[in-house]
């Protein structure tokens, strides 16, 4: 499903577009990795968040605010 979405999304890009993904197994699968070159030729680049990144995850930011404020 993710690969189909990214294939369709990359069809009509006019400028370089970056999609941010987490380290979920579906995002780092061999099938997904095999499509990287194709997507880059279509101006779609993928950026993976570090394995554990609470400073970049909105729910952790919200939890920290609720906990301490």
DSSP file (Angstrom, degrees, kcal/mol; ACC not computed):
  #  RESIDUE AA STRUCTURE BP1 BP2  ACC     N-H-->O    O-->H-N    N-H-->O    O-->H-N    TCO  KAPPA ALPHA  PHI   PSI    X-CA   Y-CA   Z-CA
    1    1 A X     >        0   0    0      0, 0.0     4,-2.3     0, 0.0     5,-0.1   0.000 360.0 360.0 360.0 -44.3    0.0    0.0    0.0
    2    2 A X  H  >  +     0   0    0      2,-0.2     4,-2.6     1,-0.2     5,-0.2   0.920 360.0  48.5 -63.7 -44.2    2.8    2.4    0.9
    3    3 A X  H  > S+     0   0    0      2,-0.2     4,-2.4     1,-0.2    -1,-0.2   0.904 110.8  50.6 -65.3 -41.8    4.7    1.6   -2.3
    4    4 A X  H  > S+     0   0    0      2,-0.2     4,-2.3     1,-0.2     5,-0.2   0.917 111.2  49.4 -60.7 -42.8    1.6    2.1   -4.4
    5    5 A X  H  X S+     0   0    0     -4,-2.3     4,-2.9     1,-0.2    -2,-0.2   0.944 112.1  46.6 -61.8 -48.0    1.0    5.4   -2.8
    6    6 A X  H  X S+     0   0    0     -4,-2.6     4,-2.0     1,-0.2    -1,-0.2   0.854 110.5  54.0 -65.7 -34.1    4.5    6.6   -3.4
    7    7 A X  H  X S+     0   0    0     -4,-2.4     4,-0.5     2,-0.2    -1,-0.2   0.946 114.0  40.8 -61.3 -48.6    4.4    5.4   -7.0
    8    8 A X  H >< S+     0   0    0     -4,-2.3     3,-0.9     1,-0.2     4,-0.4   0.896 114.3  52.8 -67.4 -40.5    1.3    7.4   -7.7
    9    9 A X  H >< S+     0   0    0     -4,-2.9     3,-0.5     1,-0.2    -1,-0.2   0.861 108.0  51.1 -62.9 -37.0    2.5   10.4   -5.7
   10   10 A X  H >< S+     0   0    0     -4,-2.0     3,-0.9     1,-0.2    -1,-0.2   0.562  87.5  87.0 -80.5  -8.2    5.8   10.6   -7.6
   11   11 A X  T << S+     0   0    0     -3,-0.9    -1,-0.2    -4,-0.5    -2,-0.1   0.874  99.4  26.1 -60.6 -41.2    4.1   10.5  -11.1
   12   12 A X  T <  S+     0   0    0     -3,-0.5     2,-0.3    -4,-0.4    -1,-0.2  -0.047  79.9 141.4-119.6  32.0    3.5   14.3  -11.4
   13   13 A X    <   -     0   0    0     -3,-0.9     3,-0.1    29,-0.3    31,-0.1  -0.593  26.1-175.2 -77.8 132.3    6.2   15.9   -9.3
   14   14 A X  S    S+     0   0    0     -2,-0.3     2,-0.3     1,-0.1    -1,-0.1   0.644  70.9  25.3 -99.8 -18.9    7.6   19.1  -10.9
   15   15 A X  S    S-     0   0    0     27,-0.1    -1,-0.1    28,-0.1     2,-0.0  -0.934 102.8 -70.9-139.2 165.0   10.2   19.7   -8.2
   16   16 A X        -     0   0    0     -2,-0.3     2,-0.4    -3,-0.1    28,-0.2  -0.310  51.0-168.7 -58.9 130.5   12.2   17.6   -5.7
   17   17 A X  E     -a   44   0A   0     26,-2.8    28,-3.0    -4,-0.0     2,-0.5  -0.975   9.1-151.0-126.3 136.5    9.9   16.5   -2.9
   18   18 A X  E     -a   45   0A   0     -2,-0.4     2,-0.5    26,-0.2    28,-0.2  -0.921   4.7-162.7-112.2 130.4   11.0   14.9    0.4
   19   19 A X  E     -a   46   0A   0     26,-2.6    28,-2.7    -2,-0.5     2,-0.5  -0.949  13.3-143.7-110.8 129.1    8.8   12.4    2.3
   20   20 A X  E     +a   47   0A   0     -2,-0.5     2,-0.3    26,-0.2    28,-0.2  -0.821  24.6 176.5 -97.7 126.1    9.7   11.8    5.9
   21   21 A X  E     -a   48   0A   0     26,-2.8    28,-2.9    -2,-0.5     2,-0.1  -0.874  23.7-128.6-125.5 157.2    9.2    8.2    7.1
   22   22 A X        -     0   0    0     -2,-0.3    29,-0.1    26,-0.2    28,-0.1  -0.280  41.3 -92.2 -90.7-172.8    9.9    6.4   10.4
   23   23 A X        +     0   0    0     27,-0.3     5,-0.1    28,-0.2    28,-0.1   0.025  68.6 148.3 -92.7  27.4   11.8    3.1   10.7
   24   24 A X    >>  -     0   0    0      1,-0.1     4,-1.4     3,-0.1     3,-1.2  -0.323  59.2-117.2 -61.4 144.8    8.8    0.9   10.4
   25   25 A X  T 34 S+     0   0    0      1,-0.3     4,-0.3     2,-0.2     3,-0.1   0.828 114.6  57.4 -54.6 -34.2    9.5   -2.4    8.7
   26   26 A X  T 34 S+     0   0    0      1,-0.2     3,-0.5     2,-0.2    -1,-0.3   0.835 107.5  48.4 -66.7 -30.7    7.2   -1.7    5.9
   27   27 A X  T <4 S+     0   0    0     -3,-1.2    -1,-0.2     1,-0.2    -2,-0.2   0.748 117.5  39.9 -79.8 -24.3    9.1    1.5    5.1
   28   28 A X  S  < S+     0   0    0     -4,-1.4    -1,-0.2    -3,-0.1    -2,-0.2   0.161  86.6 131.8-111.0  17.5   12.5   -0.2    5.2
   29   29 A X  S  > S-     0   0    0     -3,-0.5     4,-2.5    -4,-0.3     5,-0.2  -0.202  70.8-111.5 -67.5 161.5   11.6   -3.4    3.4
   30   30 A X  H  > S+     0   0    0      1,-0.2     4,-1.9     2,-0.2     5,-0.1   0.869 118.7  54.6 -61.0 -37.5   13.6   -4.8    0.5
   31   31 A X  H  > S+     0   0    0      2,-0.2     4,-0.7     1,-0.2    -1,-0.2   0.918 110.3  45.5 -63.6 -43.5   10.8   -4.0   -1.9
   32   32 A X  H >4 S+     0   0    0      1,-0.2     3,-1.0     2,-0.2     4,-0.4   0.915 111.6  51.9 -66.1 -43.5   10.7   -0.3   -0.8
   33   33 A X  H >< S+     0   0    0     -4,-2.5     3,-1.1     1,-0.3     4,-0.4   0.841 103.3  59.2 -63.0 -33.2   14.5   -0.1   -1.0
   34   34 A X  H 3< S+     0   0    0     -4,-1.9     4,-0.3     1,-0.2    -1,-0.3   0.732 103.1  53.6 -68.0 -21.3   14.5   -1.4   -4.5
   35   35 A X  T <X S+     0   0    0     -3,-1.0     4,-2.5    -4,-0.7    -1,-0.2   0.514  80.9  94.1 -90.4  -6.1   12.3    1.5   -5.6
   36   36 A X  H <> S+     0   0    0     -3,-1.1     4,-2.5    -4,-0.4     5,-0.2   0.905  85.1  47.4 -56.8 -47.3   14.6    4.3   -4.2
   37   37 A X  H  > S+     0   0    0     -4,-0.4     4,-2.0    -3,-0.2    -1,-0.2   0.911 112.3  50.3 -62.3 -42.1   16.4    4.9   -7.5
   38   38 A X  H  > S+     0   0    0     -4,-0.3     4,-1.0     1,-0.2    -1,-0.2   0.930 112.3  46.8 -61.1 -46.0   13.2    5.0   -9.5
   39   39 A X  H  <>S+     0   0    0     -4,-2.5     5,-2.9     1,-0.2     3,-0.3   0.880 109.2  54.1 -65.9 -37.7   11.6    7.5   -7.1
   40   40 A X  H ><5S+     0   0    0     -4,-2.5     3,-1.5     1,-0.2    -1,-0.2   0.877 104.8  54.3 -65.1 -35.9   14.7    9.7   -7.1
   41   41 A X  H 3<5S+     0   0    0     -4,-2.0    -1,-0.2     1,-0.3    -2,-0.2   0.797 107.7  51.4 -64.6 -26.8   14.6    9.9  -10.9
   42   42 A X  T 3<5S-     0   0    0     -4,-1.0   -29,-0.3    -3,-0.3    -1,-0.3   0.238 126.1-104.5 -92.7  12.3   11.0   11.1  -10.4
   43   43 A X  T < 5S+     0   0    0     -3,-1.5   -26,-2.8     1,-0.2     2,-0.5   0.737  80.9 129.1  72.4  26.8   12.2   13.8   -7.9
   44   44 A X  E   < -a   17   0A   0     -5,-2.9     2,-0.4   -28,-0.2    -1,-0.2  -0.960  34.0-176.1-113.0 122.0   10.9   12.0   -4.8
   45   45 A X  E     -a   18   0A   0    -28,-3.0   -26,-2.6    -2,-0.5     2,-0.4  -0.917  14.6-143.1-117.4 144.3   13.4   11.5   -2.0
   46   46 A X  E     -a   19   0A   0     -2,-0.4     2,-0.5   -28,-0.2   -26,-0.2  -0.875  10.6-167.8-107.6 139.1   12.8    9.6    1.2
   47   47 A X  E     -a   20   0A   0    -28,-2.7   -26,-2.8    -2,-0.4     2,-0.4  -0.993  10.9-150.6-125.4 124.0   14.2   10.7    4.6
   48   48 A X  E     -a   21   0A   0     -2,-0.5   -26,-0.2   -28,-0.2     2,-0.1  -0.800  12.3-130.2 -98.7 134.8   14.1    8.4    7.5
   49   49 A X        -     0   0    0    -28,-2.9     4,-0.0    -2,-0.4    -1,-0.0  -0.411  41.7 -88.9 -68.8 153.9   13.8    9.5   11.1
   50   50 A X        -     0   0    0      1,-0.1   -27,-0.3    -2,-0.1     3,-0.3  -0.217  46.0 -99.1 -58.5 160.2   16.3    8.0   13.5
   51   51 A X  S    S+     0   0    0      1,-0.2     2,-0.5   -29,-0.1   -28,-0.2   0.886 113.9  19.2 -52.5 -46.0   15.2    4.8   15.1
   52   52 A X  S    S+     0   0    0    -29,-0.0    -1,-0.2     1,-0.0     2,-0.2  -0.956  72.7 157.1-129.4 113.0   14.1    6.6   18.3
   53   53 A X    >>  +     0   0    0     -2,-0.5     3,-1.6    -3,-0.3     4,-0.9  -0.558   6.5 164.2-138.3  71.7   13.6   10.3   18.0
   54   54 A X  T 34 S+     0   0    0      1,-0.3     3,-0.3     2,-0.2     7,-0.2   0.791  78.0  62.2 -62.4 -26.4   11.3   11.7   20.7
   55   55 A X  T 34 S+     0   0    0      1,-0.2    -1,-0.3     5,-0.1    -2,-0.0   0.715 110.2  40.3 -71.2 -18.2   12.4   15.3   19.9
   56   56 A X  T <4 S+     0   0    0     -3,-1.6     2,-0.6     5,-0.0    -1,-0.2   0.515  96.1  90.7-104.1  -8.8   11.0   14.9   16.4
   57   57 A X    >X  -     0   0    0     -4,-0.9     4,-1.8    -3,-0.3     3,-0.6  -0.801  66.0-150.1 -95.9 120.4    7.8   13.1   17.3
   58   58 A X  H 3> S+     0   0    0     -2,-0.6     4,-2.6     1,-0.2     5,-0.2   0.831  94.3  57.3 -60.0 -35.6    4.8   15.3   18.0
   59   59 A X  H 3> S+     0   0    0      1,-0.2     4,-2.5     2,-0.2    -1,-0.2   0.876 107.0  49.1 -66.6 -34.7    3.2   13.0   20.4
   60   60 A X  H <> S+     0   0    0     -3,-0.6     4,-2.4     2,-0.2    -1,-0.2   0.880 110.7  50.7 -68.9 -37.4    6.3   13.0   22.6
   61   61 A X  H  X S+     0   0    0     -4,-1.8     4,-2.1     2,-0.2    -2,-0.2   0.933 112.7  46.1 -63.9 -45.1    6.4   16.8   22.5
   62   62 A X  H  X S+     0   0    0     -4,-2.6     4,-2.7     2,-0.2     5,-0.2   0.925 112.2  50.8 -62.7 -45.2    2.8   17.0   23.5
   63   63 A X  H  X S+     0   0    0     -4,-2.5     4,-2.9     1,-0.2    -2,-0.2   0.908 109.7  50.3 -60.1 -43.4    3.3   14.4   26.3
   64   64 A X  H  X S+     0   0    0     -4,-2.4     4,-2.3     2,-0.2     5,-0.3   0.912 111.5  48.7 -61.8 -42.6    6.2   16.3   27.7
   65   65 A X  H  X S+     0   0    0     -4,-2.1     4,-2.2     2,-0.2    -2,-0.2   0.939 114.2  45.0 -62.6 -47.7    4.2   19.5   27.7
   66   66 A X  H  < S+     0   0    0     -4,-2.7    -2,-0.2     1,-0.2    -1,-0.2   0.903 114.2  50.2 -63.5 -41.0    1.2   17.8   29.4
   67   67 A X  H  < S+     0   0    0     -4,-2.9    -1,-0.2    -5,-0.2    -2,-0.2   0.898 123.2  27.0 -65.7 -42.4    3.5   16.1   32.0
   68   68 A X  H  <        0   0    0     -4,-2.3    -2,-0.2    -5,-0.2    -1,-0.2   0.606 360.0 360.0-102.9 -12.4    5.5   19.2   33.0
   69   69 A X     <        0   0    0     -4,-2.2    -3,-0.2    -5,-0.3    -1,-0.2   0.418 360.0 360.0-102.5 360.0    3.1   22.1   32.4
